[in-house]
Amino acid sequence: MSEEKSLPGTYLRERDLQSLPGIVEHRPDVKYLYSAGQAQSMFLRGLKDGRILGVRCMRCGRVYVPPRSYCEYCFAPTGDWVELSGEGEVHTAVVSYISTFRERLEKPEIVAVVKLYAPGYTNKDDEYEFAGMFHKLCGVGEDDVINGRVIGMRVKPRWRPPEERIGSVTDIECFEPVQS
Amino acid sequence: MTRAAIVSAGWYGFKPEVGDLSFREMMFEAALRAYAKVGVDPRKDVDAFISCQEDYWEGIAITDEFAPEPVGGVLRPTLTVTGDLIQCLGQAVMLVRTGYFDLVSIEAHAKPSDILTLKGVMDMALDPIYLRPLSPPNPHFLAGIMASSFLARTGLGREALALVVSKNKNAGLDNPRASHASPVTVGDVISADTVVDPLTRYDIAPFSDAAIVMLVGGEEAARKVTDTPVWIEGIGWATESGTGSLAYHSWDSMPSMKMAVEMAKGMAGLSGRPQSFASFAEVEDRYSFMELLALEEAGVADPIEGFRMLEAGDFDPNGFFPVNPSGGSLAAGVSFEVTGGFRVLEAYERLLALGGDLEPGLERALVVSWRGPPTRTSMSVILGV
């Protein structure tokens, strides 16, 4: 618990809590090394090279970004790889002012779902099916989100410099508006 | 009420490490094989999907949400069970017997190779107030206590356990899923260093990455998709006081195993020793002593008699009553919640392969499994053709 007092009263320190009979502390030692698998490994290698790769279902034509080895709708292995430009439009976005524990963040964070332009794929009848990425949005203000001005806005990835990329979704720093 | 049958099964992995596929890709590969064998399209033909998994094995909280996609269950009735694939099988049997579900897909997968701190993960299954602060040095200590108690009660010696290891490790040499099979001798086992007294590393089954998907159908649906249904004549499961009360357990026996077998026998309408109604058995053996204990709890033989039968070759793959002709977990490894399902898969495939060669009245297999340490949960299945 923070020693910093911002409210009146007597604050409990961590060791005070631990000394209470009936409280037993356990800090889990649980570590994993997740196998990304065939499809997502290809995706991560692409990110390291500054490319966004998707994969197409040969039956229904859906393009999966992030890629999958299978089409969850057709239950069939996916086929051809597709390179996307990275440009797309904001499908939805939100600005968050608090952490999980509802403490106010110093700087609000904006996250968005970006509908990517995928060659040869227009989404099916359902407007919620598209090649897309969930990521941070930068270069826009809180008001742009609150007023809905970001919806439909053309955006592109802001890549980290090549020497800083590690083959992770964080190789893209955020999505930012495309300047016309 | 309709009978339930296993109509198809698919698997993937059973290797110490499947590094090139994610757990979801392993699930998909197993599912693809299960469905393709009987021409079933899961998007149209399967009425419900059940996944057996446990968050800490996955390293993902609420891992239920990862279940539907790889098995064809998106936007379809899906449920998850925190338990072994046999517990999923029990749920599938119940769904089918309601009459509302014709075909049900069940799945379990395991990727032990993704876990860096297995002790830390297994510690999370221990009582946080009493046991975790003691920090037992490894996850096998419970099995060591059980093995010591079992040997003390029965008067059996190390050689009895070594004989189980040698039988199973050798039996697995013919099994493509038995990655840990090897021509181990009794001498090899006895002369190996003790890992957890009285067990050597040979007595403890290693881990394997694996996925299994099975299709379970009611009688009409089963006959529609296959000419070779394998009937789930009986199934049972039970949990003792659980891992929250380890100190109160009976260490030299496994009452939940006996209860599970009795439940399965009751459902199947069978009585007497399993060798009187089944032609072989796949039983718990992730620790060598567990095979003799499982045979005792299942009513096959008391430990002394079981050891004599073992010595006489009665439990060999070509013996009077083969026990773990697949090689069991000692040869194929432990794959978390897949493990009991592995025994069912082995029994299913062997029944199909033996087919008409089986003696009338013995066209059955008995499966007995444990959920592994630190649980006190056991399961049993009686399959018939």
Interface residues (C-beta under 8 A of the other chain):
Chain A: V24 H26 P28 D29 V30 K31 Y32 L33 Y34 S35 A36 G37 Q38 A39 Q40 R68 S69 Y70 E72 Y73 C74 F75 P77
Chain B: V18 G19 D20 L21 S22 F23 R24 E25 F28 A31 L32 Y35 D41 P42 R43 Y56 G59 P68 E69 P70 G72 V74 K111 S113 D114 I115 L116 T117 K119 G120 V121 D123 M124 P128 I129 R132 P133
